[in-house]
Amino acid sequence: MKLVYENALSSAEDIKGFRLEGSAEIYFEQNKMRMKNALPPELGQKSNFVLWCPEDFPADIRVEWDFRPIEEPGLAILFFSAAGCRGEDLFDSSLQMRDGQYHLYHSGDINAYHISYFRRRYESERAFHTCNLRKSAGNHLVVQGADPIPDCADALEEYHITLTKKNGTITFMINDLTIFAWQDNGVEYGPVHGGGKIGFRQMAPMIGEYSNFKVYEL
């Protein structure tokens, strides 16, 4: 396992070159990045956003970061292996412009896996907490697991999140507890996605805190 990217996410300088799609307020407290929507949640999907790391990562990776929910309701997602459906770079000018609206990411002209790991936006999500893995294009829900992160009132510490993707097997862990593992067979939902970009998405009006972002090649 080789460390290929490390970012403390501790200051504005650390996210220089990151790509924001949609509108957000990004600020730093106690050397940790916090994000919140800049548009009112009444606008629906238009109030949500994605922050992309500009690096391209290999197909087989281990991703780690620390996360703490500060204010809810809302929803947090990680996109990975993100690229154009025909192999284009995610930021290629030939791709449809994206502005944070969800359908552009799950049923547009890009491929990606994405994990929603703090789901408190809708009443059903607040009543039954799960982490969901989807494969796109197509927005295929492929596996779910229980979400151990408490609501904001009790989330007094950060939670260490680990994602691994190797030979099509995706494993997701929070504080070393395995939430789910799923093997993409490359048949049922199309070929296994290869390398690509990683992005953090939030749904309004959530505030989330992020730090210690690392990516290893496996």
C-alpha positions in Angstrom: 0.0 0.0 0.0 1.5 3.3 -1.1 0.4 6.8 0.0 -0.3 8.8 -3.1 -2.2 11.8 -1.7 -2.4 13.5 1.7 -4.3 16.6 2.6 -5.0 17.8 6.2 -7.9 20.0 4.9 -6.9 22.5 7.6 -6.8 25.8 5.7 -8.0 27.5 2.5 -4.5 26.8 1.0 -5.1 23.1 1.3 -8.1 23.2 -1.1 -6.5 25.5 -3.6 -7.3 23.9 -7.0 -10.3 22.0 -5.7 -13.4 22.3 -7.9 -16.7 23.4 -6.4 -19.9 22.6 -8.3 -22.9 24.4 -6.9 -22.7 27.1 -4.2 -21.2 26.6 -0.7 -19.6 28.3 2.2 -16.3 26.6 3.0 -14.5 27.7 6.1 -12.1 26.4 8.7 -12.4 26.0 12.5 -9.7 24.5 14.7 -7.7 23.5 11.5 -10.6 21.5 10.0 -12.7 22.2 7.0 -16.4 22.9 7.4 -18.9 23.1 4.5 -22.4 24.4 4.4 -24.8 25.4 1.6 -24.8 29.0 0.4 -28.2 28.9 -1.2 -31.5 28.4 0.8 -32.6 24.7 1.1 -36.0 25.8 -0.1 -34.4 25.7 -3.6 -34.2 21.9 -3.4 -31.5 20.2 -5.4 -30.1 23.6 -6.5 -29.0 24.3 -3.0 -26.7 21.2 -2.8 -23.1 21.0 -3.9 -20.0 18.9 -4.6 -16.4 19.7 -3.8 -13.9 17.7 -6.0 -10.3 17.0 -5.3 -8.5 17.8 -8.6 -6.3 14.6 -8.6 -6.9 11.5 -10.6 -6.6 8.3 -8.6 -5.9 4.7 -9.6 -8.6 2.1 -9.8 -7.5 0.2 -6.7 -7.4 2.6 -3.7 -7.8 3.0 0.0 -9.4 6.4 1.0 -9.4 7.7 4.6 -10.8 10.9 6.1 -12.2 12.1 9.4 -15.8 13.4 9.5 -18.1 15.0 12.1 -21.6 16.2 11.5 -22.1 19.7 13.0 -25.7 20.6 12.0 -28.5 18.6 10.5 -30.7 17.7 8.7 -28.8 17.0 5.6 -26.8 14.3 3.8 -23.1 13.6 3.1 -21.8 11.6 0.1 -18.4 10.6 -1.2 -18.0 10.1 -4.9 -15.1 8.0 -6.2 -13.8 6.5 -9.5 -15.6 9.4 -11.1 -15.0 10.0 -14.9 -16.8 10.6 -18.1 -18.9 7.7 -19.4 -16.6 7.5 -22.4 -13.4 7.8 -20.4 -13.2 11.6 -20.4 -11.6 13.5 -17.6 -14.3 14.5 -15.1 -13.7 18.2 -15.9 -13.6 17.8 -19.7 -15.4 20.7 -21.3 -17.4 18.3 -23.5 -19.3 17.0 -20.5 -22.6 18.5 -19.3 -22.1 21.3 -16.9 -22.8 20.2 -13.3 -24.1 22.5 -10.5 -24.8 20.2 -7.6 -28.1 18.9 -8.7 -28.1 15.2 -7.9 -29.5 13.8 -11.3 -26.4 15.3 -13.1 -24.2 12.9 -11.1 -26.2 9.7 -11.0 -27.9 9.7 -14.4 -25.9 12.1 -16.5 -22.8 11.6 -18.6 -20.4 10.5 -15.9 -19.6 7.2 -14.2 -18.9 7.0 -10.5 -19.6 5.0 -7.3 -21.0 7.0 -4.4 -21.6 6.3 -0.8 -24.1 8.3 1.3 -22.9 7.8 4.8 -24.8 10.4 6.9 -28.4 10.5 5.8 -30.6 12.8 7.8 -32.3 14.8 5.1 -35.7 13.2 4.9 -38.0 11.9 7.6 -37.5 8.2 6.6 -33.7 8.7 6.7 -33.8 10.2 10.2 -36.0 7.3 11.4 -33.8 4.5 10.1 -30.1 5.3 9.6 -28.3 3.5 6.7 -25.2 4.0 4.5 -25.9 3.4 0.9 -23.6 2.5 -2.0 -24.8 3.3 -5.5 -23.2 2.8 -8.9 -23.8 5.3 -11.7 -24.5 6.1 -14.4 -27.9 4.6 -13.6 -28.1 5.3 -9.9 -28.2 1.6 -9.0 -28.5 1.0 -5.3 -26.2 -2.0 -4.8 -25.8 -2.5 -1.0 -26.8 -0.9 2.3 -25.4 -1.1 5.8 -26.3 0.3 9.2 -25.0 3.8 10.0 -23.3 4.0 13.4 -22.8 7.7 13.5 -25.2 9.4 16.0 -27.2 12.5 15.4 -25.3 15.8 15.7 -26.3 16.3 19.4 -24.3 13.2 20.3 -21.6 13.4 17.7 -19.0 15.0 20.0 -16.0 13.5 18.3 -14.8 12.9 14.7 -15.4 9.6 13.0 -12.6 7.9 11.0 -13.9 6.7 7.7 -12.2 4.2 5.4 -13.1 3.1 1.9 -11.2 0.5 -0.1 -11.8 -0.6 -3.7 -9.7 -3.4 -5.0 -10.4 -5.7 -7.9 -14.0 -4.6 -7.9 -14.6 -5.2 -4.2 -15.7 -2.1 -2.3 -15.5 -2.1 1.5 -16.7 0.7 3.7 -15.7 1.2 7.4 -16.4 3.7 10.1 -14.1 3.6 13.2 -12.8 0.2 12.0 -16.3 -1.2 12.0 -17.2 -2.8 8.6 -20.5 -1.3 7.4 -20.7 -3.2 4.1 -18.6 -5.0 1.5 -19.7 -5.5 -2.1 -18.2 -7.2 -5.1 -18.9 -5.5 -8.5 -18.9 -8.3 -10.9 -18.7 -6.0 -13.9 -21.8 -7.6 -15.5 -25.0 -6.7 -13.7 -24.5 -2.9 -13.8 -21.9 -2.7 -16.5 -18.1 -2.8 -16.3 -16.2 -2.1 -13.1 -15.3 1.5 -12.9 -11.6 2.2 -13.0 -9.6 5.2 -11.8 -11.0 8.7 -11.5 -11.7 11.6 -9.1 -13.0 11.8 -5.6 -15.6 14.4 -4.4 -17.4 15.3 -1.2 -21.1 16.2 -1.6 -23.6 17.7 0.9 -27.3 18.3 0.9 -28.6 21.5 2.5 -28.9 22.6 5.2 -26.2 20.3 6.7 -22.9 21.5 8.1 -20.2 18.9 7.9 -16.6 18.9 9.2 -13.7 17.1 7.3 -10.0 16.6 7.9 -7.1 14.2 7.4 -7.9 13.1 3.8 -5.6 10.4 2.5 -5.5 8.2 -0.5 -3.4 5.0 -0.9 -2.8 3.0 -4.0 -3.4 -0.7 -3.4 
